[in-house]
């Protein structure tokens, strides 16, 4: 019989009796008696960190989760993992997502726990925790910290981080002065929690709930509402029940059906482009390749229903008040596979049947009156992106969705920062701005630099949008006619590495094409002359660049994907 609780996963001393005796001694030093050895254990993965202000409520959530665990007859054990905040990691949290996933997997798999509650929130924490939980295959419940609430400045509501970007762009364009920018600064993030719009954090929370890994309704509860604590207590109670029952495990919850559901909800939300990378990585951990063409097809058929920034005009607290994700999924109806399993021990359809029926049509639109008819996130391919690239069509300019123009190339993020605001930069509104060597290997870590700023001289002339292309990512809070995740990236010799200033680039989103209009003979000459740049020489960064997969495969490490997807060993 498989050992459970504190009798499981004993330290290897060559004598299990001694290992248990020694463990018991340290448990007694922590105030437990011998009865603790016979009770189920629920781990609580805490991502509290002073470097992660989005997670400032985690200690209170831990208390609430612990109450639920004890109520259900189990013992909570809190442990820490890496915590990632978008604004406090250099050069980008993406470089550490896989490390956090490894940390989560190892801490779950090597400690004596029977189930786990994963407390995350800020962009990369949730996908990292899901990836780690799938690989450990321990019964797990996802709990997010929840979004912030909005602030007010003069006559308008403000919320991170779409309004951060909007105000900064207005300042660059000379539309607001230094004092106005400073006056609004303290109102942008008005409470603890993640960004209050449908950026990556909120979209990944929705993905966790849609995949069946979160209790129904947990996506949108504001971080500072008492409902968030009650939800956390319920998550702890359910995790204890799963510890006693031995499941369901992530491998029984995350399926091809739930991944298709996630892609459908992603499109209906007009969600973050980053989530395509994360879903690819999650699917890879399950051994189920995410078909980008299917994601695109789903987008063509799925209207955008959520009137929330950056696609719409409202905020996550409005979405929550309108009925939240359960209301959206009910509205999608048979577009979802309602037989998909969940951690609640019932199907998605059964879980939704218990949710309230009320919905605010102004925020969660009817299918017949969407924010956009479809194509929220599109996959484009062509001679510039043979393995695909992503554009957030719902947040782009209609006039630029078919565009041909000369390239203005920036060889790196440093080059971009050095030249983008040069008044003598020979750029027009018709140019296509190209940033390269900012992908998984090239940066390294694929920073959110793909939202290339409009050159200052054009911004001050009133230009609001241009076609921008890169092998980088973009914040889920941003908008614009921006093509991202170009694969293969420039640093590994993708066609992006061969673009030169003045080359004509043609984009036709309706046709799903992105092409470099240079004849093949010239491309062959450039390819023969191309040489890779220097790579990282030590430590985790070397591990990263040596093993990271390209964006179309989720930027996971090749050795962390399910064995069925790993390349054959030589």
Buried (B, 14 or more C-beta within 10 A) or exposed (E): EEEBBBBEBBEEEEEEEEBBEBBBEEBEEEEBEEEBBEBBBBBBBBBBBEEBBBBBBBEBBBBBBBBBBBEBEBBBBBEBBBBBBBEBBEBBBBBBBBBBBBBBBBBBBEBBBBBBBBBBBBBBBBBBBBBBBBBBBBBBBBBBBBBBBBBEBEEEBBBBBBBBBBBBBBBBBEEBEEEBEEEBEEBBBBBBBBBBBBBBBBBBBBBBBBBBBBBBBBBBBBBBBEEBBEBBBBBBBBBBBBBBEEBBBBBEBBBBBBBBBBBBBBBBBBBBBBBBBBBBBBBBBBBBBBBBEEBBBBBEEBBBBBBBBBBBEBBBBBBBBBBBBBBBBBBBEEBBBBEBBBBBBBBBBBBBEEBEEEBBBEBBBEEEEBBBEBBBBBBBBBBBBBBBBBBBBBBBBEEBBEBBBBBBBBBBBEBBEEBBBEEEBEBEBEBBBBBBBBBBBBBBBBBBBBBBBBBBBBBBEEBEBBBBBBBBBBBBBBBBBBBBBBBBBBBBBBBBBBBEEEBEBBBBBEEBBBBBEBEEEEBEEBEEEEEEEEEBEEEEBEBBBEEBBBBBBBBBBBEBBBEEBEEEEE
